[in-house]
Amino acid sequence: MRQFGLIGYPLGHSFSASFFNKKFKAEKIDAEYRNFPLENIEEFKTLVKREKTLVGLNVTVPHKQEIIPFLTSLSATAEAIQAVNTISFKRIDDKLVLEGNNTDVIGFRRSLEQFLKPHHTSALVLGTGGSSKAVLHVLEQLGITYTRVSRTTGDKRITYSELDGKLVGDTSLIINTTPLGMHPEQETFPPLPYEALHAEHLLFDLVYNPAKTAFLTRGEKYGAQIVNGHDMLIYQAEASWEIWNQG
């Protein structure tokens, strides 16, 4: 039986195991998908030694960037954005080769493109973690300018305290890449001047559990179109499956 799984911490919110195990059962695939919660990325070494039948792993927060030093190689996409959400295990001449890839790029682009309109020419990207790297990469591919927003000051980004109604009102695409609002802390949300939102806004939340986060609920209140991360999850998972079955 081939073994797949997900690493990150915490993993109580994840739908990946359910998605893949249903797929395996429906398609009569001899495989299993398990959650491997790793609070510290150093635990990855022990996991690899212990789980001898691993073929592939998905990677979620907070390890999408931290995992890179533990890998043998990176795909061109993962190298470009310096974030990994998919690992392939290959055993060549008794040597284990771990290749990192990033299917968040595929998942986000396929999901976002369905909702884009001509006026979505600029974006606010909330958060600077591993998931944001994939989002920025896609926006660059699509020719959409962006402003990064974080809790702390840094290079080429602004803080939430610097956001004002004019900037929010003039930027019709707002993407949340933070875990704010994710189960079990559904009451949390990015601190924005939500009253500046209007009907031309598209709010995209990478969080998919709950289906409607506090961020999206507030956007909907002011007439914005809202999208959660569910379809992105499906698209990136399908892309991971394709990678694991190459060769």
Backbone hydrogen bonds, N-H to C=O, Kabsch-Sander energy under -0.5 kcal/mol:
donor,donor_aa,acceptor,acceptor_aa,energy
2,R,30,D,-2.1
3,Q,53,T,-1.7
4,F,32,E,-2.9
5,G,56,G,-1.1
6,L,34,R,-1.9
7,I,58,N,-2.5
8,G,36,F,-0.8
9,Y,61,V,-2.1
14,S,11,L,-1.4
19,F,15,F,-2.6
20,F,16,S,-2.7
21,N,17,A,-2.5
22,K,18,S,-2.0
23,K,19,F,-1.8
24,F,20,F,-2.9
25,K,21,N,-2.0
26,A,22,K,-2.7
27,E,23,K,-2.4
28,K,25,K,-0.8
29,I,24,F,-2.7
31,A,29,I,-2.0
32,E,2,R,-2.1
34,R,4,F,-2.1
36,F,6,L,-3.3
38,L,8,G,-2.3
39,E,37,P,-0.6
43,E,40,N,-2.1
44,F,41,I,-2.0
45,K,42,E,-1.0
46,T,42,E,-0.5
47,L,43,E,-2.1
48,V,44,F,-2.4
49,K,45,K,-1.8
50,R,46,T,-2.2
51,E,47,L,-2.8
52,K,50,R,-1.3
54,L,51,E,-1.2
55,V,3,Q,-3.2
56,G,3,Q,-1.1
57,L,87,I,-2.2
58,N,5,G,-2.9
59,V,85,N,-2.0
60,T,7,I,-2.5
63,H,60,T,-2.1
67,I,63,H,-1.9
68,I,65,Q,-1.2
70,F,67,I,-1.9
71,L,68,I,-1.9
72,T,98,L,-2.1
73,S,98,L,-1.8
75,S,100,G,-2.7
79,E,75,S,-2.5
80,A,76,A,-2.1
81,I,77,T,-2.0
82,Q,78,A,-1.8
83,A,78,A,-0.9
84,V,64,K,-2.6
85,N,101,N,-2.1
86,T,101,N,-1.8
87,I,57,L,-3.3
88,S,99,E,-2.5
89,F,55,V,-2.9
90,K,88,S,-0.6
90,K,97,V,-2.6
92,I,90,K,-0.7
92,I,95,K,-2.8
93,D,91,R,-0.5
95,K,92,I,-1.6
97,V,90,K,-3.8
97,V,95,K,-0.5
98,L,96,L,-0.5
99,E,88,S,-2.2
99,E,97,V,-0.6
100,G,73,S,-2.7
101,N,86,T,-3.0
107,G,103,T,-2.7
108,F,104,D,-3.2
109,R,105,V,-2.2
110,R,106,I,-2.5
111,S,107,G,-1.8
112,L,108,F,-3.1
113,E,109,R,-2.5
114,Q,110,R,-0.6
114,Q,111,S,-0.6
115,F,112,L,-2.3
116,L,112,L,-0.9
120,H,117,K,-2.3
121,T,119,H,-2.0
123,A,145,T,-1.9
124,L,173,L,-2.3
125,V,123,A,-0.5
125,V,147,T,-2.6
126,L,124,L,-0.6
126,L,175,I,-3.1
127,G,125,V,-0.6
127,G,149,V,-3.2
132,S,129,G,-0.5
133,K,129,G,-0.9
133,K,130,G,-0.6
134,A,130,G,-0.9
135,V,131,S,-1.5
136,L,132,S,-2.7
137,H,133,K,-1.9
138,V,134,A,-2.1
139,L,135,V,-2.4
140,E,136,L,-2.3
141,Q,137,H,-1.9
142,L,138,V,-2.1
143,G,139,L,-0.6
143,G,140,E,-0.8
144,I,139,L,-2.7
145,T,121,T,-1.8
145,T,143,G,-0.6
147,T,123,A,-2.1
149,V,125,V,-2.7
150,S,158,I,-2.6
157,R,154,G,-1.0
158,I,148,R,-2.6
160,Y,150,S,-1.1
162,E,159,T,-1.6
163,L,160,Y,-1.4
168,V,164,D,-2.3
169,G,165,G,-2.8
170,D,166,K,-2.3
171,T,167,L,-0.9
171,T,168,V,-0.6
172,S,170,D,-0.7
173,L,122,S,-1.0
174,I,202,L,-2.4
175,I,124,L,-2.9
176,N,204,F,-2.8
177,T,126,L,-2.6
177,T,175,I,-0.7
181,G,185,E,-0.8
182,M,179,P,-2.3
183,H,209,N,-2.8
185,E,182,M,-2.5
188,T,185,E,-1.7
192,L,190,P,-1.3
194,Y,192,L,-1.8
196,A,193,P,-2.3
197,L,194,Y,-2.1
201,H,198,H,-1.9
202,L,172,S,-3.0
203,L,225,Q,-3.0
204,F,174,I,-2.6
204,F,202,L,-0.6
205,D,203,L,-0.5
205,D,227,V,-2.8
206,L,176,N,-2.4
206,L,204,F,-0.5
213,T,211,A,-0.5
214,A,186,Q,-0.6
217,T,213,T,-2.8
218,R,214,A,-2.1
219,G,215,F,-1.7
220,E,216,L,-2.8
221,K,217,T,-1.7
222,Y,218,R,-0.9
222,Y,219,G,-0.8
223,G,220,E,-1.8
224,A,219,G,-2.2
225,Q,201,H,-2.7
227,V,203,L,-2.3
229,G,207,V,-1.9
233,L,229,G,-2.2
234,I,230,H,-2.0
235,Y,231,D,-2.8
236,Q,232,M,-2.7
237,A,233,L,-2.2
238,E,234,I,-2.5
239,A,235,Y,-1.9
240,S,236,Q,-2.1
241,W,237,A,-2.3
242,E,238,E,-1.8
243,I,239,A,-1.9
244,W,240,S,-2.6
245,N,241,W,-1.2
246,Q,243,I,-1.4
